[in-house]
C-alpha cells in the first residue's frame, strides 16, 4: 500500500496519514519535513533537494503514506502510489482546524513561534480556491481528476465548498 494524501492546510491530511500509517504499519512522510529548511520558519529548501528526498523516500520503502499540500510533489510521486486521496472539507473547515492546531514541534521551535505564523497561514488557507499555485484547489483538482489509478475524494461538507 502506497498512498498519497493531498489537500489544503488544515484539511486533516496529517491526522488521516498518521491513522493509516499506524493501522497498516506504513512509513509516513509529511512533505513539510522535506520542503522547509530545518530549524527555519517559512524558508523553503532548494527544489532539487526536496525532490531528491521525496524520490529517496518512495523508492526506499515497499509501503508508505505521503501527505502534504504540495500538489507538484504529489504529482511527482504519482507513478509510485497505489492510491491517491484528496481531502477537501472546504476552506471554512480548514480554517477552523488551523485555529485549533496543536503545537507542531517538528515545524516550530515553540508554540509562540507557531502562533506568530497563524495570521499568515489563515490568509493563505482562506485563498485556497483563488490561488493559482501548486498548493491551490485548482492544482489539486487537476492532479486528482487526471490521475487514472485508484483514488478517493473526501468531499466538502454541505454549505462549505472549496
TAURDA-V837437 format. One record per residue. RES is the residue in one letter. PHI is phi in whole degrees, -180 to 180 (none if undefined). OMEGA is omega in whole degrees, -180 to 180 (* if undefined). Layout:
RES&PHI&OMEGA + RES&PHI&OMEGA
This chain:
X&none&179 + X&-133&-170 + X&-114&172 + X&-107&179 + X&-122&179 + X&-129&178 + X&165&180 + X&-68&173 + X&-62&-179 + X&89&-177 + X&-78&-178 + X&109&-179 + X&-58&-176 + X&-64&179 + X&-62&180 + X&-65&-180 + X&-65&178 + X&-62&179 + X&-65&180 + X&-64&180 + X&-62&-180 + X&-68&-177 + X&-66&-174 + X&-115&-179 + X&53&-180 + X&-99&168 + X&-70&-174 + X&-125&175 + X&-124&170 + X&-88&-175 + X&-59&175 + X&-57&-176 + X&-69&176 + X&-106&-178 + X&-77&-175 + X&-95&178 + X&-65&-180 + X&-59&177 + X&76&-180 + X&-120&179 + X&-104&176 + X&59&174 + X&-115&-178 + X&-75&174 + X&-78&176 + X&-58&-175 + X&-56&-178 + X&-66&177 + X&-71&179 + X&-61&-179 + X&-64&178 + X&-61&179 + X&-67&178 + X&-63&-180 + X&-63&178 + X&-61&-179 + X&-65&-174 + X&-68&179 + X&-89&-174 + X&-89&-174 + X&-126&179 + X&-73&-178 + X&-136&-177 + X&-162&169 + X&-133&178 + X&-120&-179 + X&-138&177 + X&172&180 + X&-96&-174 + X&-82&-176 + X&-59&179 + X&-67&177 + X&-72&176 + X&-58&-179 + X&-60&179 + X&-67&-178 + X&-90&-177 + X&-53&-179 + X&-63&-177 + X&-99&-172 + X&-94&174 + X&-106&178 + X&-156&175 + X&-113&178 + X&-121&177 + X&-112&179 + X&-92&-171 + X&-140&-178 + X&-80&-177 + X&100&-173 + X&-67&179 + X&-64&177 + X&-65&179 + X&-64&180 + X&-65&178 + X&-63&179 + X&-64&179 + X&-66&179 + X&-64&-179 + X&-102&-175 + X&-61&176 + X&-72&179 + X&-60&180 + X&-111&-175 + X&-64&177 + X&-77&179 + X&-115&-174 + X&-132&-179 + X&-69&-179 + X&-150&175 + X&-63&-180 + X&-63&178 + X&-63&178 + X&-62&-179 + X&-63&180 + X&-67&180 + X&-91&-175 + X&-59&179 + X&-58&178 + X&-65&180 + X&-62&-178 + X&-63&177 + X&-62&-178 + X&-63&179 + X&-62&-180 + X&-65&180 + X&-97&-176 + X&-50&-175 + X&-84&179 + X&-117&176 + X&-68&177 + X&-126&180 + X&-91&-178 + X&-71&178 + X&-106&-176 + X&-88&175 + X&-58&-177 + X&-59&180 + X&-67&179 + X&-59&-180 + X&-60&-179 + X&-62&179 + X&-61&-179 + X&-63&-177 + X&-64&-178 + X&-81&-176 + X&-72&-176 + X&-86&-176 + X&-87&179 + X&-64&-179 + X&-155&180 + X&-147&175 + X&-117&171 + X&-87&-171 + X&-70&177 + X&-60&172 + X&-70&-178 + X&-59&179 + X&79&-177 + X&-136&-178 + X&-73&176 + X&-70&*
